[in-house]
Amino acid sequence: MLKICLIGAGSTVFAQSILGDVLSNPALQNATISLFDIDETRLSTSYVVANRIGQTLGLKSLKVEATMDRRAALQDADFVILMMQVGGYKPATVTDFEVPDSFGLNQTIGDTLGIGGIFRGLRTIPVLFDICRDMEEVCPDATLLQYVNPMAINCWAIKEKFPHIKTVGLCHSVQETSHQLAELLGENPADLSYLCAGINHVAFYLKFGKVLPGGEFEDLYPRLKAIAQHGPIPDDDRVRFDLLKRVGHFVTESSVHFSEYNSWFLKRGRQDLLDQYNLRIREYLYRCEDQIAEWHQLRRDLEGDAPLEVEQSNEYAAGIIRSLTTGENGQIYGNVPNRGLIENLPDDAVVEVPCHVDRNGIQPTRIGRIPDHLASIMQLSINVQRQTVAAAVTAKREHIYHAAMLDPHTAAELSLDEIWSLVDRLIEAHGNWLPAYR
């Protein structure tokens, strides 16, 4: 029997999406669902959610396990799905914002790059390594589906330390952005045809169009560029449409995310830029509060008699499991080691490219060379990713300083002395959430 293990299953709302996708597929309905979390209350809620999904779908033989013993959860798993947030909203994520705030360094999301992304990676990677060690012993043939941010940093670290673990990093930015653009253009997302490549959250659509009834390809970029020039631009997407005007391609990650991967949009004392681009500082903290409220509402709903709706999401996990299990052809956008897939990005970087999936595994597509100016934008992030991974793998403190000094937004706002002090303060503030650095 197929066994699917969710690590961090207390992320109930996300777990509900993944399990709804998995259990809606007839080929996967006989799977054993194994749930693990370190929070007993959240774990019990997710256990109820999993069983309620089974009830909604009429799965009378569904087997759901919930345990706070990670090795037991992983034992003999075929697929391991990572969805945890190490350190939680409080204290870790709040620390990622409050300490930089005291230096005048403001962030919007802070989970992928920037000083917040660096420290989220540093406290997450040791946990990932522990999980991979367990996998080597109790489920060595399992496929690891890695959803945890900072995506590229985490996947790069796993590649360095555990190259034999079958893993792919997964995000919804490519497919979600394509649906947003289809809605903006009044098109059916099912008719879209596109090619996207780069690194997670800094990937660009190299081609973006639709397939006409006769099979011809219609380029939709001219219509997108007309919106960039003449409007109306969606209020929540001013950054990406401005970038489209300047680099000729549309980036996959949201405007509020992309605004902090560079030095162009967030500047101390520049409220005019925040207004111009409709950006809110500390956006992620507001979102976390909303997600916590959503979890509490979900828990209250479970105590009532209302049926639990099962909806399909745009996440890739269920499709990957189906294709690897049944051999049915599938395509995803996955985060994998570059190794020449994109010629003008470093071989050791983790890139996001289309991947074919079937019984033979997850097979990335070779892209070749992408426009040099796009590769240069991606390199800004890759520099930080490499140094963060080096810090995690070697336990050398110097690499944390180097990662921070190379971060475009941090370097644009702070002096080198301030960057060194900020890193020291964050290491102290995180305490036992970080390993010792020498």
Steps between C-alpha positions, in 0.01 A plus 500: 500500500622848408609709800506880488657682793436869575769666714366818658144375459388754760497749213139389477373730226782399263473135603128517419583616146760230442285221645195617308700470178650162591184331626286630214709290261366144472850363441616631840199437720643182652803684636588513867523863612757553774496836680783641713533825691660618823182687600252246638198730472564588138582139418169381646313760296669385179416140590134595520525692172653200320224271622229754418637522144472123481141517623409766244648286223339180630831326570394246759836319506718813532789449741631810676777492760613790719812494714751728668770238431660611173682174428179306549321736261774455240534122537459336156358819345489521121457876495598762756346847476668780695282793609634615836605844625796454733474736795142587414347843463605579856777528591698437182317683221426801720870511591589499130312829469541677833879486525558634144230763565713632786779562247265679261489199265139437398370186328173398341510117514848402616473125446696442178785748477609803698614475858175327596542237230861439603408431861192298412733281294758473779248373754320275249793320338612311816146361533503401131828318556350310795201400286727384219707291744182334621393440141830332416433252778123438492383590145807531275304460178242767581457814287528824696259776391645818650260793545684689775646848446760622432448253217824528302719526811339193657519291182861604441596395853331161462683450169835578664456274801266225379545469122347152492164607644248527216366851546332784315408846623141605434332839486176630350634829362532390135153350464329755725647796312397345167143477627512861622619620159237292322229661711643845433498434125159332499649168387435142604798375703461161332584661164829650617834383367813633664863430583640622827851468644728647762524456875215472745317834535729654238397301197375670184258396228723465195188432291143578595210437268206278419418223256233593246233249383706419190809427710683826425679686779389855579752711691326678790801710598397796279175529698684480832746766389213723389360477854843585641518811279142622507322317783292423680761326718361295789566683828671199653731447202664835436853371563480217248346711225764767552766231471333367184545843340869502590614142434239377250392191695253429780633359828314219674498610861262765634584869507519510879747210497713616211530853639755386761721279281683807369584859595243682286166517677550512877704790637516650846292816532348462152129481571450630149636172360276295729203702377607484137533122506223433754729314741447443871795454734474190724241353264590145599421562868151614406458189286617275782243653733231436237615139458490440874144638510412276206633197688291584806191543280568166333528335841165650605342382176619148566314500829172564315297286264565693179651282225865557423532606138776340293636726228782448253805724541772589250775328702714239328535236774204277412584504129859400570393213725249382238753512214780328693259234624292427191733609220248752372686784329509829690678833483593728784733790569754371748805628685796278421881520476598695190777282357489675165123531469536879473836569337562849636421422862747322731498121484473467879193725529145370538283602205128491429420338165229286341531132590340192347377245754426131451612167646856586401506790745505878485686597185596868462502672161820650364427867425831615355593866520256758636528877438813621676332788680250259655782269608673799660188582703486138617869508591424764765303235688735212421791682667305517826372143471850359454642672807203403717540136400874523569426628851256216565730228364829621656366666819728795427360831619692697237272370225195650673665842488585446135145396414363814667752735336416357158126532545392786271239656728707469818811642332304794359381604846778415746876554531732204544536572873121509531465174306751326731317632807162397361620144439640481854175627648292252300719206600462603863125556468440161337682321782446125492311515170844516336796265531834630627720676245875525531 
